[in-house]
């Protein structure tokens, strides 16, 4: 649905600003044509369509700073974009200038002794991983879209992914940042230090701020020893609760080698097998739920396959698991992971989807899945719950697929009603309505509803202090005005 600009810009102001940006960046890096703008005006799920005067492509931090300073002088908003793969409308322009970070794509330094990698914000996540791997090191941030996600966007949203269980969110992988502030000044916090107690830890203000407090232009990232042993298993289970019991057993038996634990429901696997590419059924029969498990270790001599076999054999013998398969080669491991990685995309083939990215304490996850599923099914007969994700860290993507035969628009019009059902349960159980995707535009009203009032006040004060004129990605996360957010997509 279209979203109106946040504030009009006069023709004279726009023409003067665009001329200034051409002088700073060169004509080829300032685009106002409809075809050039189009990819930057729609968020990845196609739920909203925004507006912008131009898209600009600076190639250095100095050019980013000069661009932001020019926009600040003109009073024109700036929305930074990386790969534009976000799922909450956080990179959608509501007017002003789109600042693409794609040309900031250099690896500045890799220090194998410090185990750090310094990269610019426009480096694609897969290239960050490859740069680490070239030195036999690991950058563990990973998910299916890593071939298009840029590291600046991943940090700006505090992305999670499939390895959070072992390595943490994006926030946990950052040692230092370089950030352009709302007035065009540059904060140089690119220190490769594990210990740095010099006052407030400013990097944590910007990681997860979705470009509303500053624009990340470079980062110092933590690296880890590359695993020498890795095993992937796919387990059939009688219920999602059994998945949680299996996780507890693996956590006790595998300890720190447990790298990933993903829940996949029966409907989710069936969707991937029905629509996916290069996929085959992993087990001989259907099960109510599945777990995708990975063990990995950098320790020479480690045998993660043997460790996984022992735990899964015991789980089957005790009735905790019904069946399991372990990949016997890297190709088979990739094939098992493909079943999980294709799920978000293949779910689209089943019709409209109302998505919830939530987390609850692990001790409440079974209760949440049962109560939220029952409540949603009662609210709309035939609705298909697709609850999957990184349940080892309490994060589940509680997605709702439209009933067969129901009109897509009519189904999506119920988004707000299902938010109340799901988010009320999450809030009551001490959880979060945004586990890893951020707040952006689509959850701004939900943050107002469920956020702690004192916390929300502190967020607004931080925004006012760092961006007093509300020019950096305005209208996202927290708003300085009382204007209501745009309606949920229909």
N, C-alpha and C positions, 0 to 999 in steps of 0.2 A: 504494500500500500504506500502511496506517496506520503512523504513527511515534509511539511512546509519549512522553509528556511528559518533559522532562529532569529535573525534580524536582517532587514534589508540593507544593502550597500548601494550608495548612490553611484550613478554611472561615472561621475567625475572621479570619485574615490577609487572605483574599480579600475578605471583606465590608468590613473596615476600609479596605483600599486602594481598593476601588471607591467607597466613600462619599467618600473624599478626592478621587478623580479627578472625581467629580460636582461637588464644591465648586469644583475648579479650572477645569473645562471646561464645566460645565453638563450637565444630564441628557441633552439631545439629542445630545451629542457623546461619550457613553459608552454603548456598545451591548454587550449580552450575549446577545441573542436569536440563535437558530440561523440564521435567515435573514440577519441582518446579518453574522454571523461567517463564514458559508459561503464567500463569495468570497475571504476572506483565509486560508483554511486549506488551499488546494490550489495547488500551483505550476503554472505555465502549461502544462506538458505533461501534467499529471494523474498524475504518477508517484508522488507522495507525498501523504499527507493528514496535516495537523498538528492541534494542539490549542491553545486559548487561553482565558483567562478572559473577555477582552473585547477589543473594538477601540475605540480612542480616536482622536479627531480634533482635535488642537490646532490653533488658528488663528494662533498667533504663536510666535516663538522663545521668548518668556518662558513661554508655556504648555507648549511642549515641555520646557523646562528644569525647570519645576515638576513635570511629569508624571514625568520621569526621576528627579528627586530623590525623589519619593514612592515610586516603585518601588524605588529603591535603599534607602530607609529600611525598606521592607517585605521586602527581599531577594527581589523578584519580577523575573524577566527581562523585557526589552523587546526586541521585534523591530520595527524600522522597516520600513515598506513604502511604495513609491512607486506605480508602476503595476502592480506584481506581475507583470511580464512576464519575469522572469529564467528562465534555462534550466538552472540547477544546484541549485535548491532553496534558494538563499541567503536568500530572504525567507520561508521556511516557519517558522511558530512551532512550537516544541517545548514549549509551555506558556507561561504568563505573559501579557503584554499585547502586542497588536499596536498599534503606533503608526503610524497612517496620516498621511502628509504631504500629503494631497490638498488640505487647506484652506490650506496655505502656498503660495499660487498667485499672488503679486504680483510684478510687474516693478518693482523698486525704483528703478533708474536706468539710463539709457543715455547714454554720453558719446561723441559722434561724433568728438571730437578724440583722445581716448585710445583710441577704438575698443574700448570695453568695455561690457558689459551686466551689471548686477547683478540677479539673480533669486533668488527663494525656491525651495526644493527641490521644491515640489509643482507647479511650472509644467511643463506638458506640453511635450515637446521640440519639437513642431510650432509651439507658441506662442512658444517661444524663437526659433526660426527666423523666424517672422513679425514679431516685435518688431524683430529686426535688419533684416529686409527693408524695414520701414517707414521706415528711415533710409538705405536704399540700401546696406546692409551685409550681410554673410554670416556666419551661424554655421554651420560646415560639418558638425557632427556629424549623421549621417543614417543611417537604415536603415528597413526596411519598417514597423516597429512604432512609428514616431515619433509617430503620432497618439494613442498611449496611454502611452508611456514618459514618466516624469517625470524631470526633470533630476537630482534628487537621487539616484535609483537609477542613472542612467547614470554619474554620477560615482563613486558607491559601488562600482560594478563595473568602473570604468575601461573603459567600453564602447568598441568600435571602430567598426564600420560601414563604409560604402562609400567614404568619403573619407579614410581613414587615409593612403593613399599620398601625398596632397598636404598634409594638415593635421595628421596624427598622431591618436593615441587621445585619449579624453576628458582624460586627464592633461595632455596638451600644450595643452589649450584653457582651462586654469584658471589664473587669476592669484591669486585669494584665496578663502578659505572662512570661513564661520561654522559652528561645530560645537558641539553640546551633548555634554559628556563624561559618563562613566558616573555621576558623583556629582551631576550636574545643573548644574555650572558651564558657562559659555559661553566658548569661545575665539573672540575676534573677530580673525580674520585676513583681513578683507575689504579688503585693499589692492589697488588697481589699478595695480600696479607691474610693469614688465618686469624691473627689477633690484632685488633686495632681499636683501642678504647678512647680515641680522641673525640670525646663528646658524643652528640647524637649520631646514631648510625643512619645517615641520610639515604643510603642506597635502598633501605627498606621502605622509604616513602614512595620511591618511584617504581619499584617492582610491584606490579599489581595495580598501579594507579590508572592504567588504560589511557595513558597520554594526556591526562587531565591536569597533571602537576608539572610535567616537564617531558621533553622528548629524548628518550634514550638513543644515543648515537654510537656507543661502543660499550663493551663489557669485558671484564676479566672473569673467566669461567673456571670452575674447578674440574679437574680431570682425575680419573681413577685408573688403577691397573686394569688392563683388559682381561676379561675372563678367558681361561684356557680350557675350561670344562663347562659345558652348557647342555641342559636337557629340558625338553618340553613334554608335558603330559596332558592328555585330554581325558577327563573323567566324567562318567555318567552317574547321576545322582537322583535320589528319589524326591528331593525338594531343595529349595534354596537354603533352608535351615541346615540340611546335611552339608551344603557347601561351607557354611560357617564352621561347622564341627570339623570338617576336613582341613580347613585353614588353620584352626587351632592345633590340630595334630601336626601339620606340616611345619608350623612355626616352632613347635617344640622339638620336632625331629630333625628339621633341616637348618634351623637357626638362621644365620645370616646369609646362607646360600639361597634362601627363598627370595627370588627377585621379583616375581610377578604372580598374581593370583586374580584371575578374571572370571566373573560369573556370566554365563550365557544361558538364557531361558530356552525352552523347547521351541517356542514360536520364533525366537531370534535365529537359532540354528536352521530351522526349516526355511526361513526367509533367505538366508545366505545360500543354502543348497538349492533353492528354487531359482534364484536370480543371479547368483554370483558367478564369477569366472574362475576357472581352474580350481574348483573345489570338489571334494568327494566326501561322502559320509565317513566320519572318523570311527564310528562304532557300529556294531552289527544291528542294534535296535535303538528305538527312541527312548529318551529318559525325560523326566520332568524338568531337570536342570542339568547344567554342565559346568565344569570348572576347567579353565585353561591354566596350567601351572608351569612355572619355569624356575629351575634351580640353576645357578651359575656360580663359578668360583674362579678367582685368579690364582689360587694356590696350586703350584706344581704337584702333580700326583693326585689331585682331587678327582673323584669319580662320581659326578653328580647323577649319572644315570643309575648307578647301583644304589645310591642314596634314595632316589625317587622310587625305584622299584621296591625297595624295602618298605617305605612308608605306604605306597599305594597298595601293595599286596596285603599289608596288615589292615588297611582300611576296608578292602574288599572282604577279607576273612571275618572282620568284625561287623559286617553289614553296613558300614558307614558309606561305602561306595558300592555301586552296582557293576561297573565295568570301567576299564581304563585302557588307554593305549599310550605308549611312549615313543616319540620319534627316534628312529634308529640312524638318522643322518641329518645333516644340516638342511637338506632339501625337504625332508619330512617335518623337521621342526618348523620351517617356513610355511609349509602347507597347513599345519595346525594353527599357526598364528594367523594365517590368511582368513580362517573362519571367523576370528574375532575382529580383525581389522576391517573386513568388508561389511560388517554388520550395520554401522550407521548409514552407509550409502545405500545398501540393499533395502533397508527399511523404507526408504522413499518409494520403492516400487510397489509397496502395499497400500499407498495412499497417504493422506494427510497425517501428520504426526505432531502431537503436542508434547513438548520435551521438557523434562525437569532434570537439572544437574544438581543433585542434592547429596548431602552427607549427614550421617547420624553416628553417634557412638557405636562402635562395633557391637557392643553388648545389646543394642537396641535394633540392629539391622534386620534380624529375623522378624521382630514384631512389626517394624515399619513395612517390610515387604508384604506381609500378610494383611495388615490393616489397610494399607494404601491400595493394594490390589482389590480387596473386597469392596472398599468404598467406591472406587472408580467403576468397577463392574456393576455395582448397584445403581450408580448414577446414570449409566448409559449401557443398556443391554447390548451385547455384541462387541463392545470395545475390546481391543486386544492389547493387553499390557505387555510391554517389552522392556523389562527391567534388567539391565546388564551393566557391566563395568568393573571398576577397580575395587571390588568389595573388601579386599585385604586391608585397605586404608579407610573403609567406611563410605566410599564414594560410589553411588549408583546412579546411572542414567535411567531415570524412571520415565520412560517414553510411552506414550499412548497412541496406538495406531487406530485409525478410524474403523468402525464396523464395516463389514463387507456390504456394499450396496448403498451406503450413506453418502450423501453429497459432501465433497471435501470442504467447500466453503462453509456449509452448515456445521460441519464438525469443528473446524477451526474457530468458529464463532463462540464455541464453548470454552475457549482457552482460559478465560478469567475464572470461570466456575471450577475448572479442574485445578487451577492454581490454588484456589481456596482449599479444596479438598486435600491436595498433596502437601502444600506448604504448611497448612495448619497442623498436620500430623508431624511433619518434620520439626516445626517450631516447638510443639509440645514435647517432643522427644529430645530436645536440646541440640538440634542439628542446625545445618546451614542450608539456605535456599540456593547457594551458589558454591559448589565445591571446587571447580577448576575452570569454569568458562568465563567467570567475571560477571559484572552487573550490566555494563553497557547501557543500552537504551531499553531493552525489553524487560529488564528486571528493576528498573529504577523505582517504579511504584511499589514493587514488592519489598525493596530495601527500606522504603519509607514505612511500610506496614510492619515489618518484622525486625528492623534494626533497633538496637538499643538507643534510646533518645540521646543519652549523653555521648555515645559513640558517634551518632550522626552529627551532633553539634560540633564535635571535634573535627570530623571530616570536613564540614563546611568551613570551619575556621582555618584549617590547613589550605583548603582551596582558595579562600580569600587572601591568605598570606602570600601564597606562591603565584597565584593568578588572579589578582584583584579585579581585573576587567573581564574575566571569564572568556578568554580567547582561545584557550587550549582545549580542544575537543568539548565544547560547551554542550550542556544538556545531558551528559553521560554521568553515570555513577551517582553523584550528588549534584543537585541543582542549586545555584545561588538565588534563584527566583522561586516564587511559589507557583509558577506555571505548571499545569498538569503535564505529565509525559504524554506522548502520543498514545493513542489507543492500541491495544494488542492487535496483531495482524489478524485479518479475516480472509 
